[in-house]
Amino acid sequence: MAQLNLSMDEPTIPEMLRDLQADVHRLLANQDQYVTREILELKLASLAKDQAEDRARLDALSRWVWSAVVGPVIVGVILYLLIGKTP
């Protein structure tokens, strides 16, 4: 009877396949996380840029409202109070 001499140091083919599969799954997970992180960073940068543009637009509108509407109304009320009703 021939005796099969397997040493305990060498992994079997199924063990090597399992290790290889685990490595592939780990690499795929790392790649997905990296791509997801990159996409999220790009979206965050885009959102920050849009928010800054919206804030600048809102500030410009606020200045326009003060200078075109509220300021003249306040000046008119002050002049009305100072000058009074003159028929």
C-alpha positions as CSV (number, residue, x, y, z in Angstrom):
1,M,0.0,0.0,0.0
2,A,1.4,3.3,-1.1
3,Q,1.5,5.9,1.6
4,L,0.7,9.5,0.7
5,N,3.3,11.7,2.3
6,L,1.6,15.1,2.9
7,S,3.5,17.5,5.0
8,M,1.6,19.8,7.3
9,D,3.5,22.8,6.2
10,E,2.0,22.9,2.7
11,P,-1.5,24.2,2.3
12,T,-3.9,22.2,0.3
13,I,-5.4,23.4,-3.0
14,P,-8.9,24.2,-1.4
15,E,-7.1,26.1,1.4
16,M,-5.2,28.1,-1.2
17,L,-8.4,28.8,-3.1
18,R,-10.2,30.0,0.1
19,D,-7.2,32.3,0.9
20,L,-7.3,33.6,-2.7
21,Q,-11.0,34.2,-2.5
22,A,-10.7,36.1,0.8
23,D,-7.9,38.3,-0.7
24,V,-10.1,39.0,-3.8
25,H,-13.1,39.9,-1.6
26,R,-10.9,42.1,0.6
27,L,-9.5,43.9,-2.4
28,L,-12.9,44.4,-3.9
29,A,-14.3,45.8,-0.7
30,N,-11.3,48.2,-0.4
31,Q,-11.9,49.3,-4.0
32,D,-15.6,49.9,-3.4
33,Q,-14.8,51.9,-0.2
34,Y,-12.2,54.0,-2.0
35,V,-14.5,54.7,-5.0
36,T,-17.4,55.5,-2.7
37,R,-15.2,57.8,-0.6
38,E,-13.9,59.6,-3.7
39,I,-17.5,60.1,-5.0
40,L,-18.7,61.3,-1.7
41,E,-15.8,63.8,-1.5
42,L,-16.6,65.1,-5.0
43,K,-20.2,65.4,-4.1
44,L,-19.3,67.2,-0.9
45,A,-17.0,69.6,-2.7
46,S,-19.8,70.3,-5.3
47,L,-22.3,70.9,-2.6
48,A,-20.0,73.3,-0.7
49,K,-19.4,75.2,-3.9
50,D,-23.2,75.4,-4.7
51,Q,-23.8,76.5,-1.1
52,A,-21.2,79.2,-1.3
53,E,-22.8,80.4,-4.6
54,D,-26.3,80.4,-3.1
55,R,-25.0,82.3,-0.1
56,A,-23.4,84.9,-2.3
57,R,-26.6,85.2,-4.4
58,L,-28.6,85.6,-1.2
59,D,-26.3,88.3,0.2
60,A,-26.5,90.2,-3.1
61,L,-30.3,90.0,-3.1
62,S,-30.3,91.2,0.6
63,R,-28.1,94.2,-0.3
64,W,-30.3,95.0,-3.2
65,V,-33.5,94.9,-1.1
66,W,-32.0,97.1,1.5
67,S,-30.7,99.7,-1.0
68,A,-33.7,99.6,-3.4
69,V,-36.7,99.1,-1.0
70,V,-36.1,99.4,2.7
71,G,-33.6,102.3,2.6
72,P,-35.8,104.7,0.7
73,V,-38.8,103.7,2.8
74,I,-36.9,104.5,6.0
75,V,-35.7,107.8,4.6
76,G,-39.2,108.7,3.5
77,V,-40.6,108.0,7.0
78,I,-37.9,110.0,8.6
79,L,-38.5,112.9,6.2
80,Y,-42.2,112.7,6.8
81,L,-41.7,112.8,10.6
82,L,-39.2,115.7,10.3
83,I,-41.0,117.8,7.8
84,G,-44.5,117.0,9.0
85,K,-47.7,117.3,7.2
86,T,-47.5,120.4,5.0
87,P,-50.5,120.9,2.8
